[in-house]
Amino acid sequence: MILFSFFGSLMIAGIVAYLFEKWDWTHNGILPSVFIAWGAVLVFWFVRSLFNISFGSPGLDAIIAAAAALILIPTEYANARRKRNRRR
């Protein structure tokens, strides 16, 4: 049951990342957004396992962790900064 909820959380993170890109909330590209969301879900999964901290079900935790990571990680800004530094 644990593996099912873990892999289900990763699937939910991928769906959240795809929807964020589809709705133009982020502009990272689909694959980078999926990787960002997976990383957030993985970290939150370990926090949930080690410290018993959660917002509810594993699915809800996956949605919250993926959305928070996609909103908080400013990869579009970092990419623009890298392009600006290359021009100099």
N, C-alpha and C positions, 0 to 999 in steps of 0.2 A: 504494500500500500504506500510505503514511503517513496519508492521509486516512481510510482504512478503520479503522485502529487508533485514530485520534483520535475519530471519531464513534462507534466501538464503545465507547471508554472513556466517552464521555458517556452512552451507553445503559446501560452497566453502573452508572454513578453514579446514574442515575434509578431503576434497579431497586433498588439498595442503599438509596436514600432512601425509596422506597416500603416496602420491607421493614422498615426501622427504624421507620417510622410504624405499620405494621401490627402489629408485635410490641411496640408501646408502649415502645420505648427512648427515643424523642424525642416531644415533644408540640408541635412547631412547626406542624403542618399539612403536608399532602403537598407543596403547591407551594413553600412556603419551604424545606422540606427538600431538594427537588430542586434549587432554586437554590443552596443552600449546597453541596451535593455537586458540582454542576457547576462552581462556582467553585473548589473544592478540586482537582478533576481538572484544570481548566484551568491553575491555578498549578503543580501537580505536573508536568503535561505540559511546560510551559516549563522547569521546573527539570531535567527529564529531558533535554530537547533541548539546553539550554545547557551543563549541567555533567556530563552523562552519569551521573547518579545515578538508580538505580532499584532496585527490589526483585525484579525479574524481568521478566515479560512486561507489556505495557501493560495487560492486563486485571487482573492482580494489583495493579499500581500504582493502577489506578482504584478497586478495592475498598478498598485500604488508605487512600488519600487521602480518599475519600468517607466512610468509617467514622470516620476520625480527625476530620474536620471536623464531622461530625454529633455526635460525642461531646464535642468540645472547645468548640464554640460554644454558649454557654448562652443561647439566645434565649428559652427559657421563663422563666428568671430575669429577663432584661431586660424582658420583657413584664409580668411581675408587678410589677417595680419601677416601670415607667411607670404602671401602673394605680394603684399605691399613691401615687405623687406627684400624680396627678390629683385624688385624693380630698382632698388637703390644701389 
